[in-house]
Amino acid sequence: IQRKKIYAFVVICMICNLFFLLLYNSPSIRIAVISFTSMIIGGLIVWDLLNKPVYASKIRFFIGIAYLILLVVSLLRGIDAAIVNYGKYTLLSTSPLLTIFMVAVFLSIFASSFGFIIMCTQRFNDELNKQSILDPTTNLYNWIGLKEILEKNIAQAKITEIPLTIAIFDIDNFRIINKQYGVEAGDFAIKQIASYFQKYSRMMDILGRLGGDKFVLILPNTNYTEGYKIVCEIKEKIDKSTLQINQDALKITTSFGIAMLDMDQPNIDELFKLAEQELYKSRTLSDDSYGT
């Protein structure tokens, strides 16, 4: 819900309330104005809570129902004040609707407060979980996040027999950047390189950082041959890119090792171990090469 709309309704309610209090002292009309305004605000809240799939949890649904009760009671109270008992003081003394209205207000306030605490707690937990699986420098998945994703993909691949391939990239001679330009420049370079990987990889691919200058690319629904071709294309594009550090344009070269999941032995550690072995093989061949 847009705050401006709520603020506007609150201001209108206050102005009308002051008008009927100072210039036209009619308690019944004041009650009607406040009731109809509460109904409109409650209607906006109910619409926002119950109309969006993101608010499908039981707690938020309960909040929406509480505000719906407030909306209905506000409507009845407004009709009673403006039409049925116009000009009378019924709602200020013994009308049952006043009691119902106050109970509905209490329920809506309690539900919204309780729901707000639960939602804040959930968001806090989600943020902690997000921080635990993301690399703080690149905002890519770290080892914990990659392992969680791979476990799900391996379980699915084992059931459906859909191939799964991973590639481990290493930036050649990256230590020179840290040594010559400093650690902050190295972190900035890592961010740039991460953006290149995100730019050149497919939408379905999953990218992560193992640490240092080592990146991982998970290729779902991709066999070894297809993955090799895709990874080679990514390597060629990145190797043609440059890093802008302190007004210096530095050339990037990469090495990679690639491995496909063995359906007979679907093991994350073995998959990474095989890809890293191929990466180390490529590094021993040349400073700018790749392993198969």
Beta strands, then each sheet from edge to edge (+ up, - down):
strand 1: 164-171
strand 2: 206-211
strand 3: 214-220
strand 4: 242-245
strand 5: 248-251
strand 6: 254-260
sheet 1: 2+ 3- 1+ 6-
sheet 2: 4+ 5-
end
